[in-house]
Every structure is written in structure tokens, then in C-alpha cells.
Amino acid sequence: MAESEHPLAVAMHGITKRFPGVIANHQVDFEVRRGEIHALLGENGAGKSTLMSVLCGLYQPDEGVVYLAKSGNGALERVNIDSPAAAIKAGIGMVHQHFMLVSPQTVTENIILGLKGIPFAPNLRRLEADIDALGKQYHMPVDPRAAIWQLSVGEQQRVEILKLLYRGADILILDEPTAVLTPQESRELAHILRNMANEGKSIVFISHKLDEVIAYSDRVTVLRDGKNVATHDIYKTDKASLAKEMVGREVLFRVAKQAVQPGSKVLELQDVSVLNDKGLPALKGISLDIKSKEILGIAGVAGNGQRELAEVVTGLRPTTAGHIFLKGKDLTNQPPLRFIKQGVAHVPSDRLGMGLVGNLPVSDNLIMKAYRQPPITSGLLLVPKAIVRFAKELVKNFQVATPTIDTPARLLSGGNQQKAILAREIATDELLTGSMPVLLVADHPTRGLDVGAIETVRKTLLEQQRQGTAILFISEDLDELLAVSDRIAVLHGGEIMGVVEPANVTLDELGLMMAGEMKS
């Protein structure tokens, strides 16, 4: 892409943003050209979200300026984007990872929601025709009369993009846009983004999936520790170089998975049905089993029963039918403490909402499975010295980077929060009783982590497998599932579409199963 053919659309110069005790961005320069797809990479806490929040008007920079190309001659002019409304007015919009749509309303109603100048009784027929034409222009067909709840996840994402285009956005920021898509939908999105770039739109593509960054982007900027490490034309770099720039060291993309012979059956589900939080069926008579020294991967687009599966096999959600057996013992509808005492460890998908108490110190979070047992407790009282020894041992063994064990857990990076959870769930029983977990339920354990932290988590899981633990591994990253799992079960609509071995299935086949095609 020649710079003379594609002038700048936005330039951020010397952006610095400080929070109490933290410099999130330090003298960052970031430029996006008109008609390009520009990827933004970095570890958790590298400053990506903060930088984009400045561009979207959510934050005001402490230092630095933002320039936008104005219509006409394309010359850059300094702007003050002091609110999201000001950003939209300037032609900048963001599609967040978690969609902001009103499910009962139609596509058209969602797109016009909040727009000024729309009459109290709008001409919906004309608006629907306009939105239909806009969708066709950018190769994003969607029924403007359909309710949001009737649409697939990929179609809902199209609505979010159309909402910004309808408001006149020329610079679109997409935050982890493929996180909830099947491989086929991801490729379709890439085609849509390329068409938009060819129409002259500028796309900022935030992703931790290096394969997609290489495949979809024109240029890439890497942030580390709040600073711009490098900006490359995509054809002049590769995955290994980008990963090293992100984390400051060499990264292994595929951890060595040794052949392990599975043992006896550990977990067995027989015709298990479960309701979700709305009282609707989430799991519909599913049956599966996991053996010791086996990793069973669970694939599926978000919202197809994965969360309920993780909760029902850890005692956090009751069944409405069927039975759950752990090493032959019927634990159906038993409380979570019973599962814990039988050797079940749980790494939940929501690190801070469920896995940790953010305002409590690291030490308190690390003893949450051990506080009933000596030497952590003596009678009815906790033993402070024993807690300190125990917490320091876990921090050391799992290399949790924390200033002290008294640091609030919310102040750790995402990767170190996950290490703390893994340390508590895996090592508590080993330190206190000498035994390993019988079953480890790992629900999206690498979600939102940078490549270095992902490497650490995968190594930890494989080490647990070698030591005899049965692992239920839930992930939406199909490459990860293929690399780590011994078998993969695919969930769609609360049902199992099939159970396959990684060596005998392709990404496209998994994607079709995720979309509801039963494996023959």
C-alpha cells in the first residue's frame, strides 16, 4: 500500500494517559491511513483499549494531540474529541466485543436508536429500505425487519457495523471482532472489512489472534507497556516477530503435547438437561465422559450451553434431568463443596466476576479452597503465618507477578490473575493433602490473554494431564482446541453435534458443526 495513494485518515501524536499509579499510554504515536485495515496488538495492560478510548472520546489524553483528515483536500486538522458523541460526529465509531443491541427490537429500530432528527413516528418503510440498501452496498445483507434475537451472532455483528455506517463513520474500530464467530463467519467478516476498506473506510482491528492479523491486515502496530514498539507493513513481518515484540521474548505457539494413554473413566454425564438463567433449556439430554489423563475439548459459538455445562459439573447449577457421576459416585445436584471435596477444580470464564474477589488481597484469594483446612486454620481461627507461607509458595511455584501477596487481585494483569486462579485450583490439594485434582474444569482459561500468558496456561494444563487429571477444556479458539485436546465435543443449541479426534477433523468441519450440522 503506497502512502501517496492512501493519505492519513487519523494521526495520534504523543498520546499520554495516566491513571493513579499507572501510565497507560506514554508518548504513543499511532496513524491510520484511509482505505486500510490496521491491526493493533499488545499484551493485556499494554494500553490498546486506553488508546482507542482516547480516539473514541471516552478518555481525554493528559498529553498529545489527535488529527483528523477533513473532507475536501484531505489535510489533517487538530480536533478535540471530548465525548463518544463528538467521535461519531467526527466519523469515528467502535464495535465492542460485547454487542450493544436491544434483543426484542428490530434491526432498523436498533440502528436508528438514539439518532437525532428521527421523528416520533418515523417512516419505517423508508428507513428499512435505506438500511437494506446500505447492507447491500457493503455486502452485509441483513433483514431490516428481523428482531435481533432472531439473528445469528455474525448477523448481529453486521447490525453493529451498519449502525456505525448509517451514522456516517469513516473510521471503524473493531474490538476482538472474531471472538464469537465460527471460522466461516470470521472469513466472511474479513471479506466485509476488505470491501469497506476498498470503499475508503479505515479499519482498526484489535485482536490477539496473530494468524488473523497476518491474514486480514495491511499494517500492524504493536504496543508494549503503554508504548508503541513498532509499526509494520504486514508483508514485512511474521507471527514470531510480532509475538516477540508483544511480550519481549521468544514465544512457543504450539506447546509440546506428549502422547498420554487415558486411564479409567473420571466424569460421566448421562442424558443431562439444564436450564439457563432465563429458565430456558441450555443443555438438552447430553451424554459424555472424560477419562483420567485425557483432555476433552468443548467447542461452540458462545451461548450454546458451554457456561451451563461448566457449572453443572462443578455443582453450581442443578440438573432438570439425567445424572452426573464422578469416579462412579452420583453427584447429581450435590452442592459445590461436595464436588470440591471429591477433587474437582474449576477455572471459571469470568476471572474477576467469579474466579477472584478483586478488592481482596492475593493471599486471601489463594486460600479460598484451603481456609477450612489446617494449617491454614486452627479450630475456628485462621492462622496468619500459615496463610503467608501458603500464599508465597503458590506465588513462587506459579510465577504470579504481584508486588506483594497483599496487593488487591484486581490490580494484577489478566495473565497473572489467571495464574493465581490456576495456582489455587491446582495446587491447594497438592500442598495440603499431596493429591492432584481428579477433574479440572477449565472454562475459556486463555480468553483475553496475550500470547505469553496463553503459552503458560497451556503448559500448565498439559502438565496436569500428564499427572493424571481429567480436564474439561472449554474454548472458542479452534486452533487451541485442536492443539491441546485428545477429543473435541461440539455444542450447538445445547446439544452435542458430535465428538471428534483432532487428527480426523478440519477447521471447516468443526465450523459446520458449531453452526448446527450433526456429525454423521
VEXFI-197252 format. One record per residue (C-alpha): chain; residue in three letters; x, z, y; residue number from 1. Coordinates in steps of 0.001 Angstrom, whole numbers. Layout:
<recs>
   chain   resn      east        up     north   resi
       A    ALA         X         Z         Y    NUM
...
</recs>
This chain:
<recs>
   chain   resn      east        up     north   resi
       A    MET         0         0         0      1
       A    ALA      1721     -1167      3165      2
       A    GLU      1363      1260      6049      3
       A    SER       922     -1572      8547      4
       A    GLU     -2140     -2778      6599      5
       A    HIS     -3603       718      6325      6
       A    PRO     -3296      2771      9518      7
       A    LEU     -3720      6527      9541      8
       A    ALA     -7231      7964      9395      9
       A    VAL     -6218     11614      9911     10
       A    ALA     -2973     13410     10674     11
       A    MET     -2468     17173     10459     12
       A    HIS       791     18263     12088     13
       A    GLY      2450     21683     11873     14
       A    ILE      -617     23454     10454     15
       A    THR       -67     27186     10053     16
       A    LYS     -2798     29553      8908     17
       A    ARG     -2220     33277      8482     18
       A    PHE     -4315     35942      6821     19
       A    PRO     -3462     39671      6748     20
       A    GLY      -201     39898      4841     21
       A    VAL      -279     36234      3775     22
       A    ILE       848     32930      5284     23
       A    ALA     -1450     30467      3506     24
       A    ASN       -92     27371      5279     25
       A    HIS      3266     27174      7016     26
       A    GLN      4027     24202      9282     27
       A    VAL      2239     21756      6975     28
       A    ASP      2165     18055      7793     29
       A    PHE      -498     16038      5956     30
       A    GLU     -1550     12464      6628     31
       A    VAL     -4213     10290      5038     32
       A    ARG     -4432      6545      5562     33
       A    ARG     -7566      4526      5925     34
       A    GLY     -8646      2989      2620     35
       A    GLU     -6516      5164       339     36
       A    ILE     -7080      7781     -2347     37
       A    HIS     -4696     10641     -1585     38
       A    ALA     -4249     13367     -4205     39
       A    LEU     -3495     16961     -3186     40
       A    LEU     -1635     19049     -5776     41
       A    GLY      -383     22614     -5919     42
       A    GLU      -456     25899     -7803     43
       A    ASN     -3171     28478     -7243     44
       A    GLY     -2425     30021     -3877     45
       A    ALA      -333     27053     -2735     46
       A    GLY     -2603     26531       263     47
       A    LYS     -4614     23446      -745     48
       A    SER     -8053     24940      -123     49
       A    THR     -6946     26555      3119     50
       A    LEU     -5549     23268      4434     51
       A    MET     -8759     21414      3571     52
       A    SER    -10826     24238      5060     53
       A    VAL     -8970     23690      8328     54
       A    LEU     -9760     19986      8176     55
       A    CYS    -13432     20737      7414     56
       A    GLY    -13776     23240     10258     57
       A    LEU    -14202     26324      8083     58
       A    TYR    -10941     27817      9441     59
       A    GLN     -9169     27454     12735     60
       A    PRO     -5382     26980     12493     61
       A    ASP     -3099     29545     14117     62
       A    GLU      -683     26733     14909     63
       A    GLY      -716     22971     14656     64
       A    VAL     -2995     20110     15636     65
       A    VAL     -5331     17622     13966     66
       A    TYR     -5542     13971     14988     67
       A    LEU     -8284     11530     14008     68
       A    ALA     -8442      7771     14310     69
       A    LYS    -11222      6755     16655     70
       A    SER    -13295      3618     16216     71
       A    GLY    -12104       545     18022     72
       A    ASN     -8329       313     18281     73
       A    GLY     -7724      2950     15610     74
       A    ALA     -5454      5028     17831     75
       A    LEU     -5125      8704     16884     76
       A    GLU     -6706     11260     19193     77
       A    ARG     -6330     15020     19105     78
       A    VAL     -9511     16800     18004     79
       A    ASN    -10748     20372     17749     80
       A    ILE    -12811     20783     14588     81
       A    ASP    -14339     24208     15114     82
       A    SER    -17153     24083     12537     83
       A    PRO    -18337     22144      9472     84
       A    ALA    -20973     20536     11692     85
       A    ALA    -18210     19329     14007     86
       A    ALA    -16345     17955     10984     87
       A    ILE    -19363     15957      9819     88
       A    LYS    -19855     14666     13352     89
       A    ALA    -16208     13555     13293     90
       A    GLY    -16767     11763      9964     91
       A    ILE    -15229     14360      7602     92
       A    GLY    -17139     15717      4600     93
       A    MET    -16357     17680      1438     94
       A    VAL    -17862     17583     -2045     95
       A    HIS    -17359     21037     -3508     96
       A    GLN    -16700     21670     -7190     97
       A    HIS    -19986     23570     -7473     98
       A    PHE    -22701     21300     -6153     99
       A    MET    -24895     22461     -3278    100
       A    LEU    -28183     20860     -4238    101
       A    VAL    -31763     22172     -4416    102
       A    SER    -32850     21509     -8005    103
       A    PRO    -36668     21219     -7554    104
       A    GLN    -36338     18758     -4664    105
       A    THR    -35822     15010     -4970    106
       A    VAL    -32627     13093     -4316    107
       A    THR    -33988     11900      -974    108
       A    GLU    -35080     15381        95    109
       A    ASN    -31634     16764      -704    110
       A    ILE    -29834     14018      1202    111
       A    ILE    -31874     14470      4385    112
       A    LEU    -31968     18276      4167    113
       A    GLY    -30684     19787      7423    114
       A    LEU    -30338     16474      9231    115
       A    LYS    -31285     16495     12888    116
       A    GLY    -33731     13864     14072    117
       A    ILE    -35788     13830     10864    118
       A    PRO    -39484     14205     11797    119
       A    PHE    -41609     16958     10300    120
       A    ALA    -43483     14340      8249    121
       A    PRO    -40792     11743      7528    122
       A    ASN    -41442      8252      6198    123
       A    LEU    -40157      8956      2686    124
       A    ARG    -40671      5381      1503    125
       A    ARG    -38311      4048      4151    126
       A    LEU    -35773      6835      3577    127
       A    GLU    -35872      6206      -177    128
       A    ALA    -35239      2511       421    129
       A    ASP    -32288      3320      2707    130
       A    ILE    -30750      5691       152    131
       A    ASP    -31321      3205     -2668    132
       A    ALA    -29528       522      -635    133
       A    LEU    -26655      2911       161    134
       A    GLY    -26247      3747     -3524    135
       A    LYS    -26104        73     -4446    136
       A    GLN    -23599      -641     -1669    137
       A    TYR    -21137      1878     -3135    138
       A    HIS    -22037      1181     -6783    139
       A    MET    -23642      4620     -7202    140
       A    PRO    -27178      3831     -8356    141
       A    VAL    -29454      6859     -8474    142
       A    ASP    -33235      7139     -8355    143
       A    PRO    -34059      8472     -4862    144
       A    ARG    -37412      9799     -6141    145
       A    ALA    -35946     11783     -9062    146
       A    ALA    -35770     15579     -8903    147
       A    ILE    -32232     16977     -9023    148
       A    TRP    -32931     18921    -12229    149
       A    GLN    -33755     15629    -13958    150
       A    LEU    -30294     14174    -13260    151
       A    SER    -27105     14384    -15293    152
       A    VAL    -24114     16201    -13827    153
       A    GLY    -22481     12882    -12977    154
       A    GLU    -25621     11703    -11154    155
       A    GLN    -25801     14970     -9215    156
       A    GLN    -22241     14396     -8063    157
       A    ARG    -23279     10958     -6828    158
       A    VAL    -26008     12619     -4762    159
       A    GLU    -23411     14904     -3149    160
       A    ILE    -21260     11897     -2252    161
       A    LEU    -24255      9890      -986    162
       A    LYS    -25265     12881      1142    163
       A    LEU    -21949     12641      2996    164
       A    LEU    -22021      8848      3225    165
       A    TYR    -25561      8986      4636    166
       A    ARG    -24230     11261      7367    167
       A    GLY    -21538      8730      8221    168
       A    ALA    -18493     10374      6628    169
       A    ASP    -15380      8173      6580    170
       A    ILE    -13030     10852      5195    171
       A    LEU    -14247     12480      1974    172
       A    ILE    -12609     15477       322    173
       A    LEU    -13419     15983     -3371    174
       A    ASP    -12532     19357     -4889    175
       A    GLU    -11777     19064     -8631    176
       A    PRO    -14345     16248     -8932    177
       A    THR    -13894     15611    -12667    178
       A    ALA    -14057     19249    -13807    179
       A    VAL    -17671     18940    -15010    180
       A    LEU    -17637     15287    -16160    181
       A    THR    -17215     13605    -19514    182
       A    PRO    -14263     11186    -19867    183
       A    GLN    -16625      8237    -19385    184
       A    GLU    -18109      9795    -16227    185
       A    SER    -14598     10524    -14923    186
       A    ARG    -13597      6876    -15292    187
       A    GLU    -16838      5833    -13624    188
       A    LEU    -16122      8188    -10721    189
       A    ALA    -12628      6708    -10372    190
       A    HIS    -14190      3250    -10122    191
       A    ILE    -16626      4513     -7457    192
       A    LEU    -13807      6102     -5433    193
       A    ARG    -11790      2893     -5596    194
       A    ASN    -14768       912     -4328    195
       A    MET    -15183      3387     -1477    196
       A    ALA    -11503      3096      -598    197
       A    ASN    -11810      -694      -640    198
       A    GLU    -14685      -307      1838    199
       A    GLY    -12269      1505      4164    200
       A    LYS    -13126      5112      3325    201
       A    SER    -10333      7683      2997    202
       A    ILE    -10463      9964       -58    203
       A    VAL     -8648     13286      -523    204
       A    PHE     -8692     14071     -4247    205
       A    ILE     -7889     17699     -5188    206
       A    SER     -7095     18005     -8881    207
       A    HIS     -4888     19869    -11331    208
       A    LYS     -5145     17043    -13903    209
       A    LEU     -1915     15150    -13455    210
       A    ASP     -3000     12258    -15680    211
       A    GLU     -5929     11597    -13361    212
       A    VAL     -3794     11937    -10256    213
       A    ILE     -1402      9310    -11606    214
       A    ALA     -4255      7015    -12695    215
       A    TYR     -6547      7254     -9666    216
       A    SER     -4433      7913     -6562    217
       A    ASP     -2441      5776     -4149    218
       A    ARG      -362      8660     -2798    219
       A    VAL        93     12328     -3636    220
       A    THR      1105     15378     -1597    221
       A    VAL      2438     18496     -3319    222
       A    LEU      2050     21946     -1756    223
       A    ARG      4018     24992     -2916    224
       A    ASP      3983     28437     -1300    225
       A    GLY      1982     27090      1619    226
       A    LYS      4462     24323      2439    227
       A    ASN      4464     20565      1995    228
       A    VAL      7094     19986      -699    229
       A    ALA      6771     16212      -897    230
       A    THR      4533     13194      -378    231
       A    HIS      4988     10199     -2696    232
       A    ASP      3583      6770     -3316    233
       A    ILE      2106      7274     -6753    234
       A    TYR      4098      4453     -8360    235
       A    LYS      7335      6148     -7297    236
       A    THR      6741      9405     -9194    237
       A    ASP      5588     10714    -12581    238
       A    LYS      3926     13730    -14214    239
       A    ALA      7120     15609    -14972    240
       A    SER      8425     15270    -11413    241
       A    LEU      5123     16337     -9867    242
       A    ALA      4821     19353    -12163    243
       A    LYS      8350     20456    -11311    244
       A    GLU      7615     20152     -7582    245
       A    MET      4409     22174     -8030    246
       A    VAL      5927     25159     -9839    247
       A    GLY      9646     24854     -9055    248
       A    ARG     10790     24464    -12677    249
       A    GLU     10510     22162    -15692    250
       A    VAL      7111     22352    -17412    251
       A    LEU      6185     21603    -21031    252
       A    PHE      2952     19601    -21140    253
       A    ARG      2466     19916    -24889    254
       A    VAL      3412     23236    -26391    255
       A    ALA      4768     23080    -29924    256
       A    LYS      1892     23702    -32333    257
       A    GLN      3147     24620    -35781    258
       A    ALA      1149     23840    -38885    259
       A    VAL      -609     27062    -39962    260
       A    GLN     -2655     27456    -43126    261
       A    PRO     -6023     29063    -42303    262
       A    GLY     -6918     32225    -44189    263
       A    SER    -10224     33847    -45046    264
       A    LYS    -13412     33469    -43014    265
       A    VAL    -13499     35787    -39971    266
       A    LEU    -16534     34748    -37902    267
       A    GLU    -19689     33149    -39255    268
       A    LEU    -22819     32157    -37326    269
       A    GLN    -25916     31328    -39380    270
       A    ASP    -28755     29489    -37591    271
       A    VAL    -28179     31425    -34346    272
       A    SER    -30579     30877    -31448    273
       A    VAL    -30115     32364    -27986    274
       A    LEU    -31956     32266    -24649    275
       A    ASN    -30236     31783    -21290    276
       A    ASP    -30771     33897    -18175    277
       A    LYS    -33931     31919    -17332    278
       A    GLY    -35461     32633    -20730    279
       A    LEU    -34958     29050    -21922    280
       A    PRO    -33274     28048    -25202    281
       A    ALA    -29492     27889    -24768    282
       A    LEU    -28417     27771    -28431    283
       A    LYS    -30756     26215    -30984    284
       A    GLY    -30094     27295    -34554    285
       A    ILE    -26341     26667    -34582    286
       A    SER    -24110     27440    -37556    287
       A    LEU    -20310     27537    -37521    288
       A    ASP    -17397     29556    -38854    289
       A    ILE    -13777     30325    -37968    290
       A    LYS    -11043     31443    -40333    291
       A    SER     -8027     33618    -39624    292
       A    LYS     -5073     31638    -38247    293
       A    GLU     -7477     28957    -37020    294
       A    ILE     -8371     27746    -33530    295
       A    LEU    -11888     26332    -33285    296
       A    GLY    -12284     24437    -30030    297
       A    ILE    -15679     24138    -28343    298
       A    ALA    -16168     21001    -26251    299
       A    GLY    -19084     20163    -23988    300
       A    VAL    -20122     19498    -20425    301
       A    ALA    -20725     22746    -18518    302
       A    GLY    -24152     24283    -19066    303
       A    ASN    -24723     23200    -22656    304
       A    GLY    -24552     26651    -24247    305
       A    GLN    -20838     27461    -24087    306
       A    ARG    -21294     30586    -21976    307
       A    GLU    -24099     31896    -24186    308
       A    LEU    -22010     31231    -27310    309
       A    ALA    -19117     33289    -25940    310
       A    GLU    -21473     36108    -25009    311
       A    VAL    -23411     36241    -28267    312
       A    VAL    -20254     36528    -30415    313
       A    THR    -18973     39387    -28244    314
       A    GLY    -22233     41377    -28196    315
       A    LEU    -23044     40593    -24564    316
       A    ARG    -26194     38563    -25306    317
       A    PRO    -28841     39128    -28009    318
       A    THR    -29907     36526    -30523    319
       A    THR    -33517     35453    -30946    320
       A    ALA    -32873     34192    -34481    321
       A    GLY    -30063     33947    -37012    322
       A    HIS    -27166     36197    -37963    323
       A    ILE    -23581     36855    -36828    324
       A    PHE    -21050     38077    -39393    325
       A    LEU    -17538     39348    -38653    326
       A    LYS    -15396     39627    -41777    327
       A    GLY    -18593     39907    -43803    328
       A    LYS    -20200     42619    -41639    329
       A    ASP    -23519     41776    -39997    330
       A    LEU    -23070     42456    -36267    331
       A    THR    -26225     40680    -35141    332
       A    ASN    -27474     42228    -31883    333
       A    GLN    -24947     45053    -32043    334
       A    PRO    -23606     46385    -28683    335
       A    PRO    -20304     45082    -27238    336
       A    LEU    -18462     48311    -28127    337
       A    ARG    -19174     47679    -31806    338
       A    PHE    -17606     44229    -31523    339
       A    ILE    -14573     45696    -29734    340
       A    LYS    -14112     48334    -32434    341
       A    GLN    -14253     45611    -35092    342
       A    GLY    -11335     43805    -33414    343
       A    VAL    -12995     41270    -31092    344
       A    ALA    -11102     40404    -27886    345
       A    HIS    -12724     38478    -25049    346
       A    VAL    -11181     36419    -22247    347
       A    PRO    -14216     35556    -20063    348
       A    SER    -14518     32391    -17985    349
       A    ASP    -15033     34317    -14723    350
       A    ARG    -11747     36154    -14160    351
       A    LEU    -12753     38269    -11176    352
       A    GLY    -16510     38398    -11649    353
       A    MET    -16370     39596    -15257    354
       A    GLY    -12798     39898    -16519    355
       A    LEU    -11409     42198    -13821    356
       A    VAL    -12590     44660    -11201    357
       A    GLY    -10893     43127     -8188    358
       A    ASN    -10722     46209     -5997    359
       A    LEU     -9283     48435     -8719    360
       A    PRO     -5519     48553     -9281    361
       A    VAL     -3870     46513    -12010    362
       A    SER     -3258     49686    -14047    363
       A    ASP     -6960     50589    -14157    364
       A    ASN     -7857     47070    -15237    365
       A    LEU     -5277     47171    -18023    366
       A    ILE     -6679     50354    -19617    367
       A    MET    -10309     49218    -19727    368
       A    LYS    -10197     48802    -23523    369
       A    ALA     -7975     51832    -24087    370
       A    TYR     -9386     54575    -21875    371
       A    ARG    -11299     56179    -24774    372
       A    GLN     -8196     56499    -26965    373
       A    PRO     -5145     58770    -26961    374
       A    PRO     -2575     58847    -25480    375
       A    ILE     -4465     57272    -22524    376
       A    THR     -6971     60075    -22726    377
       A    SER     -6772     63686    -23824    378
       A    GLY    -10167     65159    -24556    379
       A    LEU    -12351     64166    -21638    380
       A    LEU     -9454     63597    -19228    381
       A    LEU     -7279     60576    -18522    382
       A    VAL     -3516     61102    -18715    383
       A    PRO     -1890     59548    -15587    384
       A    LYS      1655     59407    -17017    385
       A    ALA       418     57672    -20180    386
       A    ILE     -1533     55157    -18067    387
       A    VAL      1592     54324    -16056    388
       A    ARG      3682     53825    -19208    389
       A    PHE       991     51736    -20858    390
       A    ALA       404     49515    -17793    391
       A    LYS      4113     48953    -17177    392
       A    GLU      4584     47984    -20820    393
       A    LEU      1847     45353    -20620    394
       A    VAL      3070     44014    -17274    395
       A    LYS      6567     43646    -18700    396
       A    ASN      5554     42083    -22021    397
       A    PHE      3197     39541    -20471    398
       A    GLN      5275     38914    -17330    399
       A    VAL      2436     39733    -14927    400
       A    ALA      3840     39151    -11447    401
       A    THR      2480     42047     -9380    402
       A    PRO      4164     44057     -6587    403
       A    THR      3209     47299     -8368    404
       A    ILE       738     48417    -11008    405
       A    ASP     -1240     49983     -8128    406
       A    THR     -1856     46586     -6491    407
       A    PRO     -5573     45608     -6451    408
       A    ALA     -6201     42955     -9101    409
       A    ARG     -7884     40637     -6596    410
       A    LEU     -4573     40170     -4777    411
       A    LEU     -2883     38595     -7812    412
       A    SER     -2755     34827     -8221    413
       A    GLY     -5198     33261    -10672    414
       A    GLY     -2450     32822    -13244    415
       A    ASN     -1386     36453    -13053    416
       A    GLN     -4975     37651    -13187    417
       A    GLN     -5334     35685    -16414    418
       A    LYS     -2097     37151    -17792    419
       A    ALA     -3433     40632    -17057    420
       A    ILE     -6653     39898    -18965    421
       A    LEU     -4736     38440    -21898    422
       A    ALA     -2430     41461    -21913    423
       A    ARG     -5360     43885    -22033    424
       A    GLU     -7356     41974    -24637    425
       A    ILE     -4473     41118    -26963    426
       A    ALA     -2007     43968    -26677    427
       A    THR     -4219     47054    -26332    428
       A    ASP     -4937     47355    -30059    429
       A    GLU     -1370     46386    -30972    430
       A    LEU       166     49085    -28771    431
       A    LEU     -2276     51817    -29771    432
       A    THR     -3036     51019    -33413    433
       A    GLY      -428     48449    -34446    434
       A    SER     -3076     45822    -35286    435
       A    MET     -3804     42458    -33689    436
       A    PRO     -7280     41247    -32641    437
       A    VAL     -9275     39871    -35557    438
       A    LEU    -11103     37409    -33287    439
       A    LEU    -10147     36217    -29804    440
       A    VAL    -12892     34538    -27775    441
       A    ALA    -11135     32537    -25039    442
       A    ASP    -13707     31083    -22625    443
       A    HIS    -12053     28471    -20374    444
       A    PRO     -8809     30506    -20264    445
       A    THR     -6891     27828    -18309    446
       A    ARG     -9632     26831    -15861    447
       A    GLY     -8316     26589    -12310    448
       A    LEU     -4736     27434    -13289    449
       A    ASP     -1661     25452    -12331    450
       A    VAL       436     23673    -14929    451
       A    GLY      2918     26556    -15274    452
       A    ALA       219     29159    -15915    453
       A    ILE     -1564     26795    -18313    454
       A    GLU      1645     26486    -20336    455
       A    THR      1908     30293    -20581    456
       A    VAL     -1727     30738    -21680    457
       A    ARG     -1469     28048    -24369    458
       A    LYS      1743     29552    -25756    459
       A    THR        42     32959    -25902    460
       A    LEU     -2938     31590    -27827    461
       A    LEU      -738     29767    -30323    462
       A    GLU      1333     32910    -30872    463
       A    GLN     -1861     34859    -31606    464
       A    GLN     -2876     32179    -34094    465
       A    ARG       458     32457    -35903    466
       A    GLN       -19     36214    -36163    467
       A    GLY     -3348     35800    -37901    468
       A    THR     -6008     35941    -35184    469
       A    ALA     -9036     33644    -35397    470
       A    ILE     -9607     32009    -31998    471
       A    LEU    -12789     30584    -30499    472
       A    PHE    -11431     28359    -27713    473
       A    ILE    -13918     27009    -25150    474
       A    SER    -12673     24369    -22722    475
       A    GLU    -13851     21285    -20828    476
       A    ASP    -10343     19790    -20891    477
       A    LEU    -10442     17439    -23862    478
       A    ASP     -6694     16801    -23858    479
       A    GLU     -6176     20559    -24097    480
       A    LEU     -8665     20906    -26946    481
       A    LEU     -7007     18081    -28866    482
       A    ALA     -3565     19631    -28359    483
       A    VAL     -4422     23212    -29306    484
       A    SER     -7381     23169    -31724    485
       A    ASP     -7448     22839    -35500    486
       A    ARG    -11113     21786    -35402    487
       A    ILE    -13422     20919    -32493    488
       A    ALA    -17182     21552    -32366    489
       A    VAL    -19085     19668    -29664    490
       A    LEU    -22085     21296    -27962    491
       A    HIS    -24857     19373    -26231    492
       A    GLY    -28169     20882    -25214    493
       A    GLY    -27454     23998    -27249    494
       A    GLU    -26910     22059    -30470    495
       A    ILE    -23749     21104    -32347    496
       A    MET    -23283     17337    -32303    497
       A    GLY    -20555     17576    -34917    498
       A    VAL    -17331     19305    -35954    499
       A    VAL    -14239     17074    -35999    500
       A    GLU    -10494     17326    -36526    501
       A    PRO     -8321     16335    -33538    502
       A    ALA     -6330     13828    -35592    503
       A    ASN     -9504     11970    -36565    504
       A    VAL    -11300     11605    -33231    505
       A    THR    -10738      9806    -29921    506
       A    LEU    -11496     10919    -26375    507
       A    ASP    -14261      8330    -26151    508
       A    GLU    -15879      9614    -29340    509
       A    LEU    -15762     13178    -28026    510
       A    GLY    -17228     11994    -24734    511
       A    LEU    -20157     10322    -26505    512
       A    MET    -20808     13498    -28486    513
       A    MET    -20684     15527    -25264    514
       A    ALA    -23333     13137    -23893    515
       A    GLY    -25615     13835    -26870    516
       A    GLU    -24649     11394    -29625    517
       A    MET    -24690     13098    -33015    518
       A    LYS    -21576     12599    -35155    519
       A    SER    -22534     10801    -38341    520
</recs>
